[in-house]
Amino acid sequence: MFALAGVLALAGCGLSAQQKADDATVRAAGVPAPLYDKMVRGDDLSVGDVMTLSRAGVRDDVIVRYIRDQHTIYRLTPRDFTALRDGGVSRSVIDFMEHTDYRSPDSPWGP
């Protein structure tokens, strides 16, 4: 009982208005519970997770913001690019993922 109360209390602490809105968007999209739980914990998203979010109708800006906020780095292979495109992920999300490699000069994290 106390553990559940602690989790619920922490879930709302320290979240910005934007993060709360993004959380509501993801919940409303009906993403699978394990993926939602992964996002609540702040875990990195896999390529498959990004495809699932896109298929569920989660907006690009929400997906990109989550990836950026978690500082996730993707090193996409040609197979990943094909899977993402075929999986319904938008070009803008794929482009963002492609440039998360921190060593890249055009990375969102800098050179």
CNS distance restraints for C-alpha pairs under 8 A (distance, minus, plus):
assign (resid   1 and name CA) (resid   5 and name CA) 6.30 0.50 0.50
assign (resid   2 and name CA) (resid   6 and name CA) 6.09 0.50 0.50
assign (resid   3 and name CA) (resid   7 and name CA) 6.24 0.50 0.50
assign (resid   4 and name CA) (resid   8 and name CA) 6.16 0.50 0.50
assign (resid   5 and name CA) (resid   9 and name CA) 6.04 0.50 0.50
assign (resid   6 and name CA) (resid  10 and name CA) 6.11 0.50 0.50
assign (resid   7 and name CA) (resid  11 and name CA) 6.01 0.50 0.50
assign (resid   8 and name CA) (resid  12 and name CA) 7.03 0.50 0.50
assign (resid   9 and name CA) (resid  13 and name CA) 6.70 0.50 0.50
assign (resid  11 and name CA) (resid  40 and name CA) 7.90 0.50 0.50
assign (resid  15 and name CA) (resid  19 and name CA) 5.73 0.50 0.50
assign (resid  15 and name CA) (resid  20 and name CA) 6.24 0.50 0.50
assign (resid  16 and name CA) (resid  20 and name CA) 6.25 0.50 0.50
assign (resid  17 and name CA) (resid  21 and name CA) 6.17 0.50 0.50
assign (resid  18 and name CA) (resid  22 and name CA) 6.09 0.50 0.50
assign (resid  19 and name CA) (resid  23 and name CA) 6.04 0.50 0.50
assign (resid  20 and name CA) (resid  24 and name CA) 6.22 0.50 0.50
assign (resid  21 and name CA) (resid  25 and name CA) 6.22 0.50 0.50
assign (resid  22 and name CA) (resid  26 and name CA) 6.26 0.50 0.50
assign (resid  22 and name CA) (resid  62 and name CA) 5.93 0.50 0.50
assign (resid  23 and name CA) (resid  27 and name CA) 6.17 0.50 0.50
assign (resid  24 and name CA) (resid  28 and name CA) 5.99 0.50 0.50
assign (resid  25 and name CA) (resid  29 and name CA) 6.23 0.50 0.50
assign (resid  25 and name CA) (resid  58 and name CA) 6.86 0.50 0.50
assign (resid  26 and name CA) (resid  30 and name CA) 6.86 0.50 0.50
assign (resid  26 and name CA) (resid  31 and name CA) 6.65 0.50 0.50
assign (resid  26 and name CA) (resid  36 and name CA) 7.39 0.50 0.50
assign (resid  26 and name CA) (resid  53 and name CA) 7.94 0.50 0.50
assign (resid  26 and name CA) (resid  58 and name CA) 6.22 0.50 0.50
assign (resid  27 and name CA) (resid  31 and name CA) 6.63 0.50 0.50
assign (resid  27 and name CA) (resid  36 and name CA) 7.32 0.50 0.50
assign (resid  29 and name CA) (resid  56 and name CA) 5.67 0.50 0.50
assign (resid  29 and name CA) (resid  57 and name CA) 6.27 0.50 0.50
assign (resid  29 and name CA) (resid  58 and name CA) 6.25 0.50 0.50
assign (resid  30 and name CA) (resid  56 and name CA) 6.91 0.50 0.50
assign (resid  31 and name CA) (resid  35 and name CA) 6.68 0.50 0.50
assign (resid  31 and name CA) (resid  36 and name CA) 6.35 0.50 0.50
assign (resid  31 and name CA) (resid  52 and name CA) 7.38 0.50 0.50
assign (resid  31 and name CA) (resid  53 and name CA) 6.69 0.50 0.50
assign (resid  31 and name CA) (resid  56 and name CA) 6.24 0.50 0.50
assign (resid  32 and name CA) (resid  36 and name CA) 6.33 0.50 0.50
assign (resid  33 and name CA) (resid  37 and name CA) 5.97 0.50 0.50
assign (resid  34 and name CA) (resid  38 and name CA) 6.11 0.50 0.50
assign (resid  35 and name CA) (resid  39 and name CA) 6.33 0.50 0.50
assign (resid  35 and name CA) (resid  49 and name CA) 6.98 0.50 0.50
assign (resid  36 and name CA) (resid  40 and name CA) 6.27 0.50 0.50
assign (resid  37 and name CA) (resid  41 and name CA) 6.27 0.50 0.50
assign (resid  38 and name CA) (resid  42 and name CA) 6.39 0.50 0.50
assign (resid  38 and name CA) (resid  43 and name CA) 5.47 0.50 0.50
assign (resid  38 and name CA) (resid  44 and name CA) 7.88 0.50 0.50
assign (resid  39 and name CA) (resid  43 and name CA) 5.80 0.50 0.50
assign (resid  39 and name CA) (resid  44 and name CA) 7.70 0.50 0.50
assign (resid  39 and name CA) (resid  45 and name CA) 7.79 0.50 0.50
assign (resid  42 and name CA) (resid  70 and name CA) 6.64 0.50 0.50
assign (resid  43 and name CA) (resid  70 and name CA) 7.37 0.50 0.50
assign (resid  44 and name CA) (resid  67 and name CA) 7.27 0.50 0.50
assign (resid  44 and name CA) (resid  70 and name CA) 6.53 0.50 0.50
assign (resid  44 and name CA) (resid  72 and name CA) 5.81 0.50 0.50
assign (resid  45 and name CA) (resid  49 and name CA) 5.51 0.50 0.50
assign (resid  45 and name CA) (resid  50 and name CA) 6.44 0.50 0.50
assign (resid  45 and name CA) (resid  67 and name CA) 7.27 0.50 0.50
assign (resid  45 and name CA) (resid  72 and name CA) 7.55 0.50 0.50
assign (resid  46 and name CA) (resid  50 and name CA) 6.41 0.50 0.50
assign (resid  47 and name CA) (resid  51 and name CA) 6.42 0.50 0.50
assign (resid  47 and name CA) (resid  80 and name CA) 7.12 0.50 0.50
assign (resid  47 and name CA) (resid  84 and name CA) 7.18 0.50 0.50
assign (resid  48 and name CA) (resid  52 and name CA) 6.20 0.50 0.50
assign (resid  49 and name CA) (resid  53 and name CA) 6.23 0.50 0.50
assign (resid  50 and name CA) (resid  54 and name CA) 6.20 0.50 0.50
assign (resid  50 and name CA) (resid  63 and name CA) 7.34 0.50 0.50
assign (resid  50 and name CA) (resid  89 and name CA) 7.42 0.50 0.50
assign (resid  51 and name CA) (resid  55 and name CA) 6.08 0.50 0.50
assign (resid  51 and name CA) (resid  84 and name CA) 6.30 0.50 0.50
assign (resid  51 and name CA) (resid  87 and name CA) 5.51 0.50 0.50
assign (resid  51 and name CA) (resid  88 and name CA) 6.69 0.50 0.50
assign (resid  51 and name CA) (resid  89 and name CA) 5.89 0.50 0.50
assign (resid  52 and name CA) (resid  56 and name CA) 6.11 0.50 0.50
assign (resid  53 and name CA) (resid  57 and name CA) 6.49 0.50 0.50
assign (resid  53 and name CA) (resid  58 and name CA) 5.45 0.50 0.50
assign (resid  53 and name CA) (resid  63 and name CA) 7.49 0.50 0.50
assign (resid  54 and name CA) (resid  58 and name CA) 5.48 0.50 0.50
assign (resid  54 and name CA) (resid  59 and name CA) 7.21 0.50 0.50
assign (resid  54 and name CA) (resid  60 and name CA) 7.57 0.50 0.50
assign (resid  54 and name CA) (resid  87 and name CA) 7.95 0.50 0.50
assign (resid  54 and name CA) (resid  88 and name CA) 6.41 0.50 0.50
assign (resid  54 and name CA) (resid  89 and name CA) 5.56 0.50 0.50
assign (resid  54 and name CA) (resid  90 and name CA) 7.84 0.50 0.50
assign (resid  55 and name CA) (resid  87 and name CA) 7.35 0.50 0.50
assign (resid  55 and name CA) (resid  88 and name CA) 6.36 0.50 0.50
assign (resid  55 and name CA) (resid  89 and name CA) 7.62 0.50 0.50
assign (resid  58 and name CA) (resid  62 and name CA) 6.80 0.50 0.50
assign (resid  58 and name CA) (resid  63 and name CA) 7.05 0.50 0.50
assign (resid  59 and name CA) (resid  63 and name CA) 6.59 0.50 0.50
assign (resid  60 and name CA) (resid  64 and name CA) 6.05 0.50 0.50
assign (resid  60 and name CA) (resid  90 and name CA) 7.34 0.50 0.50
assign (resid  60 and name CA) (resid  92 and name CA) 7.41 0.50 0.50
assign (resid  60 and name CA) (resid  93 and name CA) 6.20 0.50 0.50
assign (resid  61 and name CA) (resid  65 and name CA) 5.89 0.50 0.50
assign (resid  62 and name CA) (resid  66 and name CA) 6.18 0.50 0.50
assign (resid  63 and name CA) (resid  67 and name CA) 6.30 0.50 0.50
assign (resid  63 and name CA) (resid  93 and name CA) 7.41 0.50 0.50
assign (resid  64 and name CA) (resid  68 and name CA) 6.04 0.50 0.50
assign (resid  64 and name CA) (resid  93 and name CA) 6.24 0.50 0.50
assign (resid  64 and name CA) (resid  96 and name CA) 7.00 0.50 0.50
assign (resid  65 and name CA) (resid  69 and name CA) 5.91 0.50 0.50
assign (resid  66 and name CA) (resid  70 and name CA) 6.16 0.50 0.50
assign (resid  67 and name CA) (resid  71 and name CA) 6.13 0.50 0.50
assign (resid  67 and name CA) (resid  72 and name CA) 5.51 0.50 0.50
assign (resid  68 and name CA) (resid  72 and name CA) 6.58 0.50 0.50
assign (resid  71 and name CA) (resid 100 and name CA) 7.97 0.50 0.50
assign (resid  72 and name CA) (resid 100 and name CA) 7.03 0.50 0.50
assign (resid  73 and name CA) (resid  97 and name CA) 7.46 0.50 0.50
assign (resid  73 and name CA) (resid 100 and name CA) 4.92 0.50 0.50
assign (resid  73 and name CA) (resid 101 and name CA) 5.30 0.50 0.50
assign (resid  73 and name CA) (resid 102 and name CA) 7.16 0.50 0.50
assign (resid  74 and name CA) (resid  97 and name CA) 5.95 0.50 0.50
assign (resid  74 and name CA) (resid  98 and name CA) 6.55 0.50 0.50
assign (resid  74 and name CA) (resid  99 and name CA) 7.85 0.50 0.50
assign (resid  74 and name CA) (resid 100 and name CA) 5.86 0.50 0.50
assign (resid  74 and name CA) (resid 101 and name CA) 6.04 0.50 0.50
assign (resid  75 and name CA) (resid  98 and name CA) 6.95 0.50 0.50
assign (resid  75 and name CA) (resid 100 and name CA) 7.85 0.50 0.50
assign (resid  75 and name CA) (resid 101 and name CA) 6.39 0.50 0.50
assign (resid  76 and name CA) (resid  80 and name CA) 5.55 0.50 0.50
assign (resid  76 and name CA) (resid  81 and name CA) 6.65 0.50 0.50
assign (resid  76 and name CA) (resid  97 and name CA) 7.83 0.50 0.50
assign (resid  76 and name CA) (resid  98 and name CA) 6.39 0.50 0.50
assign (resid  77 and name CA) (resid  81 and name CA) 6.45 0.50 0.50
assign (resid  78 and name CA) (resid  82 and name CA) 6.37 0.50 0.50
assign (resid  79 and name CA) (resid  83 and name CA) 6.12 0.50 0.50
assign (resid  80 and name CA) (resid  84 and name CA) 6.00 0.50 0.50
assign (resid  81 and name CA) (resid  85 and name CA) 6.16 0.50 0.50
assign (resid  81 and name CA) (resid  94 and name CA) 7.46 0.50 0.50
assign (resid  82 and name CA) (resid  86 and name CA) 5.94 0.50 0.50
assign (resid  83 and name CA) (resid  87 and name CA) 5.65 0.50 0.50
assign (resid  84 and name CA) (resid  88 and name CA) 6.47 0.50 0.50
assign (resid  84 and name CA) (resid  89 and name CA) 5.36 0.50 0.50
assign (resid  84 and name CA) (resid  94 and name CA) 7.12 0.50 0.50
assign (resid  85 and name CA) (resid  89 and name CA) 5.56 0.50 0.50
assign (resid  85 and name CA) (resid  90 and name CA) 7.12 0.50 0.50
assign (resid  85 and name CA) (resid  91 and name CA) 7.63 0.50 0.50
assign (resid  85 and name CA) (resid  94 and name CA) 7.99 0.50 0.50
assign (resid  89 and name CA) (resid  93 and name CA) 6.64 0.50 0.50
assign (resid  89 and name CA) (resid  94 and name CA) 6.82 0.50 0.50
assign (resid  90 and name CA) (resid  94 and name CA) 6.37 0.50 0.50
assign (resid  91 and name CA) (resid  95 and name CA) 5.94 0.50 0.50
assign (resid  92 and name CA) (resid  96 and name CA) 6.20 0.50 0.50
assign (resid  93 and name CA) (resid  97 and name CA) 6.17 0.50 0.50
assign (resid  94 and name CA) (resid  98 and name CA) 6.02 0.50 0.50
assign (resid  95 and name CA) (resid  99 and name CA) 6.43 0.50 0.50
assign (resid  96 and name CA) (resid 100 and name CA) 6.56 0.50 0.50
assign (resid  96 and name CA) (resid 108 and name CA) 7.83 0.50 0.50
assign (resid  99 and name CA) (resid 104 and name CA) 6.86 0.50 0.50
assign (resid  99 and name CA) (resid 106 and name CA) 6.48 0.50 0.50
assign (resid  99 and name CA) (resid 107 and name CA) 4.65 0.50 0.50
assign (resid  99 and name CA) (resid 108 and name CA) 6.53 0.50 0.50
assign (resid 100 and name CA) (resid 104 and name CA) 7.73 0.50 0.50
assign (resid 100 and name CA) (resid 107 and name CA) 5.28 0.50 0.50
assign (resid 100 and name CA) (resid 108 and name CA) 6.09 0.50 0.50
assign (resid 100 and name CA) (resid 109 and name CA) 6.98 0.50 0.50
assign (resid 101 and name CA) (resid 107 and name CA) 6.12 0.50 0.50
assign (resid 102 and name CA) (resid 107 and name CA) 5.68 0.50 0.50
assign (resid 102 and name CA) (resid 108 and name CA) 7.64 0.50 0.50
assign (resid 102 and name CA) (resid 109 and name CA) 5.77 0.50 0.50
assign (resid 102 and name CA) (resid 110 and name CA) 6.44 0.50 0.50
assign (resid 102 and name CA) (resid 111 and name CA) 6.25 0.50 0.50
assign (resid 103 and name CA) (resid 107 and name CA) 7.22 0.50 0.50
assign (resid 103 and name CA) (resid 110 and name CA) 7.76 0.50 0.50
assign (resid 103 and name CA) (resid 111 and name CA) 5.49 0.50 0.50
assign (resid 104 and name CA) (resid 110 and name CA) 7.48 0.50 0.50
assign (resid 104 and name CA) (resid 111 and name CA) 5.70 0.50 0.50
assign (resid 105 and name CA) (resid 110 and name CA) 6.29 0.50 0.50
assign (resid 105 and name CA) (resid 111 and name CA) 4.40 0.50 0.50
assign (resid 106 and name CA) (resid 110 and name CA) 6.61 0.50 0.50
assign (resid 106 and name CA) (resid 111 and name CA) 6.90 0.50 0.50
assign (resid 107 and name CA) (resid 111 and name CA) 6.52 0.50 0.50
